[in-house]
């Protein structure tokens, strides 16, 4: 399976990118025999075709498809797949072309932008629309045909990006055992593939090759390999089982409070020492993420243990631990890497003088900044604001605001200091695999 993803670093910032053949296709170009429904093949062979970047245009729709069936618009898919659309609409996949990526197209070259879009908006039709907006070379002339909505390039990682090739529908094996070629099926049938339930399906945009870019000897994106080395990988608990439970199109991760709480188990114990001094042990374990927690260098997680007076005011910070792969904004220097590999834990300790008065408490607070690296990168780019046009600067400001709004508090627990000091947290059990049943 070909995995060809890398991070681009330029004078204006960073962007997730994929190697591709340069140039923009016209609306009507056909796939030229690169169909994904060839004779039965293995999972890797299928994925090599399905994610053969750059994706080829869908071409003109077959005449026997209705307008709704031939449309690449997510709103058309929603007419019959309402629950999947509702999940997708609230997912990160629907936001892959927000201001945080689009402002970069105003300062990147066409080639760099196309590489970003291989994961953010991989359809050839999406790239063509961006080329028209930006006035790039080889942008298709005229208006797009009716099956391509004018805002397709702003819809993010769409239904068609994963499920449609040459207007043929691909998806997971059918729960009722349909083969997809039965009479009367919508879209002229469908093509079930086991690959859609395999973690390798996700690797095309969530794993660098072994010779990909590294920092301090570590691949900048190593999520699939981390999963392979984890107990999740050994037990066959796929990415989809956690991020798409019951095949729901959720893809929840670091931006979701429940997923973050599920990833951690926390054990806090206070032990009285000489006189009024208390020794505090805090253990944080990655029990629910089948990869490093967090997976990337972008998020930051702050764990604080605070001493609160009887009125609830912070009297002292007892302990502060950061979980993050902290790098410079240009990805050339590593400050530290305190992420938790799957199944591993960090043990922290502190000493506290127990107050004589009653009503004092400890507060355990876990704050998540899902886009902390981008926040720093965007702010760094603001130093070049005088060199940006109004539209670019406006998009950058929106990106800064969106990144800041993504911050949230995942855990806020109070532990009274009267009596035994103990807190044990684990919010959800590990997912079960078929092998465990």
Beta strands, then each sheet from edge to edge (+ up, - down):
strand 1: 5-10
strand 2: 13-18
strand 3: 164-165
strand 4: 168-171
strand 5: 191-192
strand 6: 214-215
strand 7: 218-219
strand 8: 264-272
strand 9: 277-286
strand 10: 300-308
strand 11: 314-323
strand 12: 325-327
strand 13: 334-337
strand 14: 345-353
strand 15: 361-369
strand 16: 408-416
strand 17: 422-426
sheet 1: 1+ 2-
sheet 2: 3+ 4- 5-
sheet 3: 6+ 7-
sheet 4: 14+ 9- 8+ 17-
sheet 5: 11+ 10- 15+ 16-
sheet 6: 12+ 13-
end
